[in-house]
Amino acid sequence: MTPLPDDAARWRAHYAHSAGAWTRWADTLAEQQTKVNALLLDAAGVAPGQRVLDLASGAGEPALSAAARVGPTGHVTATDVVPAMIEGLRRRAQRLGLDNLAGEVASMERLPFADASFDVATCRYGLMYVDDPVLALREAARVLRPGGRVALMVWGPEASNTVVWPVFRALQSVVPDRLSEAEVVRPLRFAAEGQLAGLLGAAGFAEVAEHETVMRPKLRRGVPFWVPLLEMNAGEVWGSLDDATRSLVEHALVDRLERYADGEHYRLSTSVRVAVGTRR
């Protein structure tokens, strides 16, 4: 697959800049992510005693949830290309008493682990940002034992993700010169049906399956749930705006959200695709 113009180096810099925000909001948002994490870990078959590799772990999930699930007889290795993300993850693991988790700075395309080191590999919202996803998945296959399982999660279509993408579109509408279309749609790189399964097949995995899950969160109107999303995913832009421009963005967002209003709440949707495969 040909690398996209806005390559992984650009996204590495982006997430290095926003690592502080990811760590700062991680605990606040942890409960909201419980269902998403469980969906991925269940698909992977994560169980007590396993050796788990979590790729592109960011501020810690689903690695922390996996560490709690595998228990004291298991072990989780969490990886990310951004050192500050791994530092924040290690602090969170220590605070939670998860001494069966290690953090490693590593690229998905060049994993520093021996062949057949893990029982399971997981990746939540990370594969979209690598230059060569098939190479990354071949690396995952290499470090899995024969019969080991990989589970991947990516965003589904924009139209079905009404929690996140109206936020980005509102920001883009106010400062179109600061947030490009390529940046807005890059996380949707594998949103189309069958793309993830095709990548797993191209990387040599067997027993490949893919499915979409749509969740229906209900969020209270008047509560600025979008602030963490902006700080974590568009912090370079959001952080540079003055109060007046931020107010314009928030008004543009509320206008977009009104179509989902139901009394005191917004009835929204979150779509994810999960694909699994078995190492031959």
C-alpha positions in Angstrom: 0.0 0.0 0.0 1.4 3.4 -0.9 2.0 5.7 2.1 -0.4 8.6 2.3 1.0 12.1 1.8 0.5 13.0 5.4 2.8 10.2 6.6 3.4 8.7 10.0 6.1 11.2 10.8 3.5 14.0 10.8 1.2 12.0 13.0 4.0 11.1 15.4 4.8 14.8 15.8 1.1 15.5 16.3 0.7 13.0 19.1 4.0 14.0 20.7 2.5 17.5 21.0 -0.7 16.2 22.5 0.7 13.5 24.8 0.2 15.8 27.9 -3.5 16.2 27.1 -3.9 12.5 26.6 -2.4 11.7 30.0 -4.3 14.6 31.7 -7.7 13.4 30.4 -7.0 9.6 30.6 -8.4 9.0 34.0 -11.4 11.2 33.4 -12.3 9.4 30.2 -11.5 5.9 31.4 -15.0 4.9 32.5 -16.4 6.1 29.1 -14.0 3.7 27.3 -14.8 0.6 29.4 -17.2 -0.8 26.8 -14.9 -0.1 23.9 -12.0 -1.7 25.6 -14.0 -4.8 26.6 -15.2 -5.1 23.0 -11.6 -5.3 21.7 -10.3 -7.5 24.5 -13.2 -10.0 24.1 -12.6 -10.2 20.4 -8.9 -10.9 21.1 -9.8 -13.6 23.6 -7.6 -12.0 26.3 -7.6 -14.2 29.4 -5.7 -14.8 32.6 -2.1 -15.9 32.3 -1.6 -14.6 28.7 1.3 -12.6 27.3 -0.3 -9.6 25.5 1.2 -7.0 23.2 -0.8 -3.8 22.9 0.2 -1.6 19.9 -0.1 2.2 19.8 -1.2 2.2 23.4 -1.3 6.0 23.8 -2.1 7.0 27.4 -2.7 3.4 28.4 -5.8 1.7 26.9 -6.6 -1.0 26.3 -3.3 -2.1 27.8 -4.3 -1.2 31.4 -7.6 -3.1 31.0 -5.7 -6.0 29.5 -3.3 -6.1 32.5 -6.1 -6.3 34.9 -7.7 -9.1 32.9 -4.6 -11.3 32.5 -3.8 -11.0 36.2 -0.6 -11.7 38.1 0.2 -14.8 36.1 0.0 -12.9 32.8 1.9 -9.9 31.4 1.1 -7.0 29.1 3.7 -5.0 27.0 2.3 -1.6 25.9 4.0 0.2 23.0 3.8 3.6 21.4 6.1 5.6 19.2 5.8 8.7 21.5 8.0 8.5 24.6 5.8 10.9 26.5 2.8 8.6 26.0 4.7 5.7 27.4 5.9 7.8 30.4 2.3 8.7 31.2 1.2 5.1 30.8 3.9 3.9 33.2 2.8 6.4 35.8 -0.8 5.3 35.5 0.1 1.6 35.7 2.1 2.3 38.9 -0.7 4.3 40.5 -3.1 1.4 39.7 -0.8 -1.2 41.1 -0.4 -3.0 37.8 3.1 -4.4 38.1 2.4 -6.9 35.3 2.6 -4.2 32.6 5.7 -2.8 30.9 5.8 0.1 28.5 8.1 0.2 25.5 8.8 2.9 22.9 8.4 1.1 19.6 7.1 1.5 16.0 4.5 -1.0 14.9 6.5 -1.5 11.7 9.7 -2.4 13.6 8.9 -4.2 16.8 11.9 -4.9 19.1 10.7 -8.3 20.2 11.7 -11.8 19.5 9.6 -14.1 17.3 6.7 -15.9 19.0 6.9 -13.7 22.2 3.2 -13.1 22.7 -0.1 -15.0 22.8 -2.3 -12.0 21.8 -1.8 -8.6 20.1 -4.3 -5.8 20.2 -4.4 -2.3 18.6 -7.1 0.3 19.3 -7.2 3.3 16.9 -3.6 3.0 15.9 -3.3 1.2 12.5 -4.6 4.2 10.6 -1.4 6.2 11.3 1.3 3.9 10.0 2.8 4.2 6.6 2.6 0.5 5.7 -0.2 -1.3 7.6 0.5 -4.6 6.0 4.1 -4.4 7.2 2.9 -3.5 10.7 0.6 -6.5 10.7 3.3 -8.8 9.5 5.4 -7.6 12.4 2.5 -8.4 14.7 2.3 -11.9 13.2 6.1 -12.4 13.7 6.0 -11.7 17.4 2.9 -13.9 18.0 3.2 -17.6 18.7 1.6 -19.9 16.1 -2.1 -19.9 16.9 -1.9 -16.5 18.6 -4.6 -14.0 17.9 -4.7 -10.4 16.8 -7.6 -8.0 17.3 -7.7 -4.5 15.7 -10.2 -1.6 16.2 -10.6 1.4 13.9 -13.3 4.0 13.5 -16.3 3.2 11.4 -17.9 5.7 8.9 -18.0 9.4 9.7 -21.8 9.6 9.4 -22.1 7.0 12.3 -19.6 8.8 14.5 -21.7 11.7 15.8 -19.8 12.1 19.1 -16.4 12.9 17.5 -16.7 14.1 13.9 -19.1 17.0 14.4 -16.4 18.4 16.8 -13.7 18.2 14.1 -16.0 19.6 11.4 -17.0 22.6 13.6 -13.4 23.4 14.2 -12.6 23.1 10.5 -15.6 25.3 9.6 -14.2 28.2 11.7 -10.5 27.8 10.9 -10.4 25.9 7.6 -6.8 27.0 7.0 -5.7 25.3 10.2 -7.3 21.9 9.9 -7.1 20.2 6.6 -9.5 17.7 5.1 -6.7 15.1 5.1 -6.3 15.6 8.9 -10.0 15.2 9.5 -10.4 12.0 7.5 -7.1 10.2 8.2 -8.6 8.4 11.3 -11.3 7.1 8.9 -8.7 5.5 6.7 -10.1 1.9 7.2 -13.7 2.8 7.9 -15.0 1.0 4.8 -16.3 -2.5 5.2 -13.8 -5.2 4.5 -10.6 -3.1 4.6 -9.3 -4.4 7.9 -10.0 -8.0 7.0 -8.2 -7.5 3.7 -5.2 -6.1 5.5 -5.1 -9.1 7.9 -5.4 -11.5 4.9 -2.6 -9.7 3.1 -0.4 -10.0 6.2 -0.9 -13.8 6.2 -3.4 -14.2 9.1 -5.9 -17.0 9.0 -9.5 -17.2 10.3 -10.0 -13.5 9.6 -13.3 -11.9 10.6 -14.5 -8.3 10.7 -17.6 -6.7 12.2 -19.0 -3.2 12.9 -20.4 -2.2 16.3 -22.5 0.9 16.7 -22.9 2.3 20.3 -25.5 4.9 21.2 -24.2 7.2 24.0 -26.6 9.7 25.5 -24.7 12.9 26.5 -26.2 15.8 28.5 -26.7 19.0 26.6 -24.8 22.0 28.0 -21.9 19.9 29.1 -18.8 20.6 27.0 -17.8 17.0 26.3 -15.9 18.2 23.3 -13.1 19.9 25.2 -11.1 16.7 25.8 -11.6 15.7 22.1 -10.2 19.0 20.9 -7.3 19.1 23.4 -6.3 15.5 22.6 -6.8 15.4 18.9 -6.5 18.9 17.7 -4.5 20.5 20.5 -2.1 22.4 18.3 -4.9 24.2 16.6 -7.3 24.5 19.6 -4.5 25.7 21.9 -3.6 28.5 19.6 -7.1 30.1 19.3 -8.2 33.1 21.3 -11.4 33.0 23.4 -13.5 34.7 20.8 -12.5 32.1 18.1 -13.1 29.2 20.5 -16.5 30.6 21.2 -17.3 30.5 17.5 -16.2 26.9 17.3 -18.4 25.9 20.2 -21.4 27.7 18.7 -20.8 26.0 15.3 -20.6 22.7 17.1 -23.8 23.2 19.1 -25.6 24.1 15.9 -24.4 20.7 14.4 -25.5 18.8 17.5 -29.0 20.2 17.7 -30.2 17.7 15.1 -29.4 15.0 17.8 -31.2 16.8 20.7 -33.7 14.9 22.7 -34.9 16.9 25.7 -31.9 17.4 28.0 -29.6 15.1 26.1 -28.0 14.5 22.7 -28.6 11.0 21.4 -25.4 10.2 19.5 -23.6 7.3 17.9 -20.1 5.8 17.9 -19.2 3.3 15.2 -16.1 1.1 15.3 -14.9 -1.8 13.2 -13.1 -4.7 14.9 -11.2 -7.4 12.9 -9.5 -10.5 14.2 -7.1 -13.0 12.8 -5.0 -16.0 13.8 -1.3 -16.4 13.3 -0.7 -19.4 11.1 
